[in-house]
Every structure is written in C-alpha cells, then in structure tokens.
Amino acid sequence: MNNILLELQTEELPSSFLLKANETLKDTAKAFLKEKNVESNEDIKIFTTPRRIGILIENLPDSNKKEEILVIGPPYEACYKDGLPTKALEAFLKKNNASLDEAFKYEKQGGIYIAIKKQVGGISIEELFKEFPDFVIKSLTYKKMMRWDNSSMRFPRPIRGIALILNDKPIYPYKNTSRGHRFLSNEFVIENAKSYEELLKKHFVIPTFKERRDIILDLVLSKAKELNITPDYEEELIDEITNLVEYPYLVIGEFEKEFLSLPDVVIKTVLAHHQKFITTKKDSITNIFFGISNIEDKKGYIKDGYQKVVKARLRDAVFFYNEDLKRPFDFFVEELKGIMFHHKLGTMFDKTKRHVALGEYLSLAFNTKKEILLKACKLSLFDIATNMVKEFDELQGYMGMIYAKAKNEDEELSKALLEQYMPDKIEGVPSTKTGALLGIIVKSDNIVSLIGAGEIPKGTSDAYGIKRNIYGVIKTVLEQDIDIDLEGLFQKVYELLENKAKLLSYEEILKHVKNLFRTRLNTYFEEYPYDIVRAVLEVEDPLRVKTIKSKVELLSSNRDIVENIAKVYKRIRKILPKDFTPKDIKEGLFENHLEEELYKISKETKDKELSKELLDYINDNKKIVDEFFDKILVMAENMDVRNNRLSLLYNIYKSLKRIADFEHIVIKEA
C-alpha cells in the first residue's frame, strides 16, 4: 500500500482561509480519489499552519481500478456507406484508440448504434497524483486571491514551494523538501510521506490545527488556574490565535490598574479584537492578559513589547473616552452630517431623521413610551461620530449604551442603543420594547433604502448585510411577539426617501424584499419539516411573518392530519382541468347525498382562519371526499352537472390552498 503527501509551502495565510481549508480539504481529497477512480479507505490527514497546507493520504493501491466500459458511437447507418466505413466511424475509432474489428452493433432504446468495449484504469498512483497539486490549489478559494508571478496560478498568498511525495520519493516535477519554524529551523528533507507530521514537530511546527489549539488552551487554562483568575475569551479568538502561530508559547502580560476605570468592553476590544490577547477576570476584568507567541520569550522582550503596545492603545482609549464625555449628544448627531451612509441616500444624519419619523409612525400603533422611543431614534447613530467608535468600530452600539448610562439617561433608552443591533451584529434578543422597535426601525430603513439604491444581494455577495438585517427583523418580530405591519412600515420608509429618481420604484423594491424575506424565512424555520415550510411560504405573503410562524407550528405538530389533507388536495388538483373557472353551485343539479355533504364541507371551510379545529374538521370529513370520488362520476356527460361537481371540488381546493400549498407535502409511504 502507498502513502501520498502533498504540502503547499506559502507565505502567511489568513486565519479565516485556514479555518475554511481545515474543514474542506478532506472532501477535496475524496473528490480527487473519486474522479480518478481510486479505491481508498479514506485514511486522510489534514495539516494547516500559517505557512503551509498539507494532505496525507494513506493506504492507497498501486493503481486506479481497471474496468471495461461500453462506449456507444454514432448510429450504425451513419457508420457505413456502400459497405465501407465512413469518416464518422473512423473518427470514433481513432478517438477511442480502437480498431474496426473491435466495433459491433448495439441496440439502445429502439435505435442501432456502433459501439466498442474499452479497458480503462490501471494507471499508476504516481502518474495520477501528478495532477493533485493543481486540483487542490484550484479547489481552495478565498474572497481575495492574488497572483505573484507570470503564471496563471492564484492563491490567497504566494506559494513558495510544493512537495509531493509517494512513500519515500518525490513525484516529478515537485520536490521533497520543506521548511520548519521560521526562526527555529531551516529547510529539511521529508524522508517519508508518513513521517511528515513527526518531522515537522522536530522542526518546531505543530502541523494540525486541533493539536495547536489544544496546546494553547492548556497553556492558558493551566496558568489561569495557577494565578486564580479566569480567562475571558470567545472561541473565535482562540481559533484565530491558533492560525497565527506554528509552535505556541504563552506570554503573561500586565497593564496599569488605572486603565481598569475604562468599561470592560473597551478593554476587551482593545486587547482581544486588536491585539489578539486573552483578557482575564476575577469577579470583574483584571489587568492580567495572556498572549501567544510563536517563539519562547526567554529574555522577556516579547512581554515588554506586548505591554507597551497595550499601554499605548489603552491610553488612547482613555483619552477618547474622556473627550467624548465632554461633548453633548447633539454635537455628535450634528457630526453625522459629515458621514456618508450611501451616495444615493445621503448622510447618517439624513438616515437618523428617517429613524425619528419612523419612530413617530410606529408610536401610533404601539403602546410604548413615545418620548423614549423618539429620543432613541434620534440617538440611534450618534456614537458613530464619537472618537471611540472611529478608532474601535467594533464598539458601535456598546458606546452608545455606555455614554447614555454615563449621562444618566433612562435605562430603557441606554439599553435600546445597544439592543438595536441584536441579533444580527450582536448576539441575543432585545430585553426592552424600545430596543426591539428601534432595531426594527433601523433595519427596515437599511433594507428598503439600500435595495432602493440597487444594493441587492446576489449569491453570497451582500456588502451591506441586507440579508442579516432581514433575518434580524424576522427574529425580533417573532421572538418578541411584535404585531407589526411590515409592508406598511416599508412603504413609510420609501415615502421618507429623497431623490427617488435615483432609486428603484417601490414596486421593484417590494418584489426584491419579499424574495429575500422568503429565503431568510426558510433559514429561520430550518428546524421544522422543509416540506411544510415550503407549502406555507408558497401561499403566504412573506412579510406576514407571525401568520407564517403560527401556520408552520400548527401544521408541523399535526403531521398525520396534514398528510391526509395533502392526499385529498392532490386528488382534487389532478381532476380539475387546467385554468378551470368555477360556476355558482346549483343545489338543484345535485343527484346524490354526497354532493350535498360536499357542498356543506365547502361552506364550512370557506374563508375560515387556520386552527386546530379546522384541521380536525377537514380530516374528519376526508372520507366523504374519498367516497365522492369512488361513487360519483365527476366528469358526467351532462356539462351542467359536470361543472357543478367540479365547482364543488374547486371550492374545497381553494379553501385548502388558503392554508398551504399541500402539493409540496411529502406523503410517507405506508
């Protein structure tokens, strides 16, 4: 059995790219094996560090599978003329490297063709895997790719070497050398594909993401326990740190306690988001932090460097914080006039004015503290203009809340300035009515105005986060149980927009908005049966999110009944002529008591709102519909009787379709 190793040696790769590569590379290797028809136990190991990507595939056969395949050529009559082979036949044989003696007649679906049997496979693993590096490189995509020489190769960072090794020898034209740690090692020979991981460790590289991550966490948690403090970190930060080093060492730093007067979120943002350090707490945040270095800090120089940069950044933060507190909120609101929201939509100040007008509009429909809501709308974006947020933009929303608290504003107002960003930018759901309404106002303005400006999300491209905003509106409305007319709110946003000549029409905007809502609702309800969600979304306005939720929940909890109704629905739909126009029901044309009972069902279900009682009623009367089909000739010769019976069925069909399009319901086989 054979072992193959591929290593791409690169310049420092982005952490986000490495995270994705770590998840997808095994599938990439499997896809290559499948394409090349190589039998494998899928013994695949993935290695990712900031300066390399490696794939080790173990226990491979000597060659891919040999098999005989049937190759069908042109129609037989096109292959001979006057008993001699035509150019079509000669071309087919040449393409498949076959002789005339190997060709034979083959019948397929009533036609007669020329065909050959061809032996394929048996290609050596060494020959097959010469294409492996290109296959892997092309499979690894990233938001920003680059070129670094005259070749057409593109990758997130320059590739400085490729090693491709079969057992203990390189596969030409690739090499069998690698480089260890940037500072602690040099170039070395990979003696054997299987020894790659251990060789790297000898050269101060921990090649697997998981092992490096485990080492970092062990270092941090052990030292924290020793110091009787608790590390305070997000999992994403540990992932990022893991992808910044090849051989982790712990560095313990401290900053001056005077900086603890800053809000905790500011300190954590400065250290974690900007410097990739791990903060610690003991009841509250402490002045001790952990850094992870790529080399051991034997003389303390790294610690000194870490502490100097933290001190400088925290000193800046103190200055910004104190300067911001000297200014009244109105100063920052005025400053929004100089910050552009979108070139077709004006400034952040213009956007703020729309928020206030939308607050006035919603305050009429909701029993809320109007004064607080309107002030929250006015201050919704003020912190964008503060020194702190200009320097640390991750603090948008947090600083609005912090400054409002510092100036003794109402607690609900303070919370709302942060909660407006939930749940799309900040995790969680609003705890206040004002926060929920402010979030809906801000997001609704984003959705309508940006789509109006032509910033429509396409595929995964969504520069303005419109899909996140839509999901945020859906989640807030449903989880806060807010009964809101979204279409009316969106129309109000459009009315408030200026320079409409530069924007899409409201009809176009609404069409895009509804399509995006439908897509995001599918995501929101992904824990429910997909066929029920689709059946409901086919008939419901996607902006009626509360109605959709109640329908999806009720139908999902009554699956057996839904499937019974779907059987009736599909049976009726099949017999109704295309584009059938119903007539007024004439009881005088009834010839059987089943028609009378069906008429009663149609009247009982017409225009009724969905409820458990309605579902039970339809389910209980399913047998009448079945009996009607079994005993009554719907397509009677008398056209008046026929149309009367079809109209009866059509009315029931329309009543059912008001609930959901049951055509999409998957009926389990008995």
Rosetta blueprint (number, residue, H / E / L):
1 M L
2 N E
3 N E
4 I E
5 L E
6 L E
7 E E
8 L E
9 Q E
10 T E
11 E L
12 E L
13 L L
14 P L
15 S H
16 S H
17 F H
18 L H
19 L H
20 K H
21 A H
22 N H
23 E H
24 T H
25 L H
26 K H
27 D H
28 T H
29 A H
30 K H
31 A H
32 F H
33 L H
34 K H
35 E H
36 K L
37 N L
38 V L
39 E L
40 S L
41 N L
42 E L
43 D E
44 I E
45 K E
46 I E
47 F E
48 T E
49 T E
50 P L
51 R L
52 R E
53 I E
54 G E
55 I E
56 L E
57 I E
58 E E
59 N E
60 L E
61 P L
62 D L
63 S E
64 N L
65 K L
66 K L
67 E E
68 E E
69 I E
70 L E
71 V E
72 I E
73 G E
74 P E
75 P E
76 Y H
77 E H
78 A H
79 C L
80 Y E
81 K E
82 D L
83 G L
84 L E
85 P E
86 T L
87 K H
88 A H
89 L H
90 E H
91 A H
92 F H
93 L H
94 K H
95 K H
96 N L
97 N L
98 A L
99 S L
100 L H
101 D H
102 E H
103 A L
104 F E
105 K E
106 Y E
107 E E
108 K E
109 Q L
110 G L
111 G E
112 I E
113 Y E
114 I E
115 A E
116 I E
117 K E
118 K E
119 Q E
120 V E
121 G L
122 G L
123 I L
124 S E
125 I H
126 E H
127 E H
128 L H
129 F H
130 K H
131 E H
132 F H
133 P H
134 D H
135 F H
136 V H
137 I H
138 K H
139 S H
140 L L
141 T L
142 Y L
143 K L
144 K L
145 M L
146 M E
147 R L
148 W L
149 D L
150 N L
151 S L
152 S L
153 M L
154 R L
155 F E
156 P L
157 R L
158 P L
159 I E
160 R E
161 G E
162 I E
163 A E
164 L E
165 I E
166 L E
167 N L
168 D L
169 K E
170 P E
171 I L
172 Y L
173 P L
174 Y L
175 K E
176 N L
177 T E
178 S E
179 R E
180 G L
181 H L
182 R L
183 F L
184 L L
185 S L
186 N L
187 E E
188 F E
189 V E
190 I L
191 E L
192 N L
193 A H
194 K H
195 S H
196 Y H
197 E H
198 E H
199 L H
200 L H
201 K H
202 K H
203 H L
204 F L
205 V L
206 I L
207 P L
208 T L
209 F H
210 K H
211 E H
212 R H
213 R H
214 D H
215 I H
216 I H
217 L H
218 D H
219 L H
220 V H
221 L H
222 S H
223 K H
224 A H
225 K H
226 E H
227 L H
228 N L
229 I L
230 T E
231 P E
232 D E
233 Y L
234 E L
235 E H
236 E H
237 L H
238 I H
239 D H
240 E H
241 I H
242 T H
243 N L
244 L L
245 V L
246 E L
247 Y L
248 P L
249 Y E
250 L E
251 V E
252 I E
253 G E
254 E E
255 F L
256 E L
257 K H
258 E H
259 F H
260 L H
261 S H
262 L L
263 P L
264 D H
265 V H
266 V H
267 I H
268 K H
269 T H
270 V H
271 L H
272 A H
273 H H
274 H H
275 Q H
276 K L
277 F L
278 I E
279 T E
280 T E
281 K E
282 K L
283 D L
284 S L
285 I E
286 T E
287 N E
288 I E
289 F E
290 F E
291 G E
292 I E
293 S E
294 N L
295 I L
296 E L
297 D L
298 K L
299 K L
300 G L
301 Y H
302 I H
303 K H
304 D H
305 G H
306 Y H
307 Q H
308 K H
309 V H
310 V H
311 K H
312 A H
313 R H
314 L H
315 R H
316 D H
317 A H
318 V H
319 F H
320 F H
321 Y H
322 N H
323 E H
324 D H
325 L H
326 K H
327 R L
328 P L
329 F H
330 D H
331 F H
332 F H
333 V H
334 E H
335 E H
336 L H
337 K H
338 G H
339 I L
340 M E
341 F E
342 H E
343 H L
344 K L
345 L L
346 G E
347 T E
348 M H
349 F H
350 D H
351 K H
352 T H
353 K H
354 R H
355 H H
356 V H
357 A H
358 L H
359 G H
360 E H
361 Y H
362 L H
363 S H
364 L L
365 A L
366 F L
367 N L
368 T L
369 K L
370 K H
371 E H
372 I H
373 L H
374 L H
375 K H
376 A H
377 C H
378 K H
379 L L
380 S L
381 L L
382 F H
383 D H
384 I H
385 A H
386 T L
387 N H
388 M H
389 V H
390 K H
391 E H
392 F L
393 D H
394 E H
395 L H
396 Q L
397 G L
398 Y H
399 M H
400 G H
401 M H
402 I H
403 Y H
404 A H
405 K H
406 A H
407 K L
408 N L
409 E L
410 D L
411 E H
412 E H
413 L H
414 S H
415 K H
416 A H
417 L H
418 L H
419 E H
420 Q L
421 Y L
422 M L
423 P L
424 D L
425 K L
426 I L
427 E L
428 G L
429 V L
430 P L
431 S L
432 T L
433 K H
434 T H
435 G H
436 A H
437 L H
438 L H
439 G H
440 I H
441 I H
442 V H
443 K H
444 S H
445 D H
446 N H
447 I H
448 V H
449 S H
450 L H
451 I H
452 G H
453 A L
454 G L
455 E L
456 I L
457 P L
458 K E
459 G L
460 T L
461 S E
462 D L
463 A L
464 Y L
465 G L
466 I H
467 K H
468 R H
469 N H
470 I H
471 Y H
472 G H
473 V H
474 I H
475 K H
476 T H
477 V H
478 L H
479 E H
480 Q L
481 D L
482 I L
483 D L
484 I L
485 D L
486 L H
487 E H
488 G H
489 L H
490 F H
491 Q H
492 K H
493 V H
494 Y H
495 E H
496 L H
497 L L
498 E L
499 N L
500 K H
501 A H
502 K H
503 L L
504 L L
505 S L
506 Y H
507 E H
508 E H
509 I H
510 L H
511 K H
512 H H
513 V H
514 K H
515 N H
516 L H
517 F H
518 R H
519 T H
520 R H
521 L H
522 N H
523 T H
524 Y H
525 F L
526 E L
527 E L
528 Y L
529 P L
530 Y H
531 D H
532 I H
533 V H
534 R H
535 A H
536 V H
537 L H
538 E L
539 V L
540 E L
541 D L
542 P L
543 L L
544 R L
545 V H
546 K H
547 T H
548 I H
549 K H
550 S H
551 K H
552 V H
553 E H
554 L H
555 L H
556 S H
557 S L
558 N L
559 R H
560 D H
561 I H
562 V H
563 E H
564 N H
565 I H
566 A H
567 K H
568 V H
569 Y H
570 K H
571 R H
572 I H
573 R H
574 K H
575 I H
576 L L
577 P L
578 K L
579 D L
580 F L
581 T L
582 P L
583 K L
584 D L
585 I L
586 K L
587 E H
588 G H
589 L H
590 F L
591 E L
592 N L
593 H H
594 L H
595 E H
596 E H
597 E H
598 L H
599 Y H
600 K H
601 I H
602 S H
603 K H
604 E H
605 T H
606 K L
607 D L
608 K L
609 E L
610 L L
611 S L
612 K H
613 E H
614 L H
615 L H
616 D H
617 Y H
618 I H
619 N H
620 D H
621 N L
622 K H
623 K H
624 I H
625 V H
626 D H
627 E H
628 F H
629 F H
630 D H
631 K H
632 I L
633 L L
634 V L
635 M L
636 A L
637 E L
638 N L
639 M H
640 D H
641 V H
642 R H
643 N H
644 N H
645 R H
646 L H
647 S H
648 L H
649 L H
650 Y H
651 N H
652 I H
653 Y H
654 K H
655 S H
656 L H
657 K H
658 R H
659 I H
660 A L
661 D L
662 F H
663 E H
664 H H
665 I L
666 V L
667 I L
668 K L
669 E L
670 A L
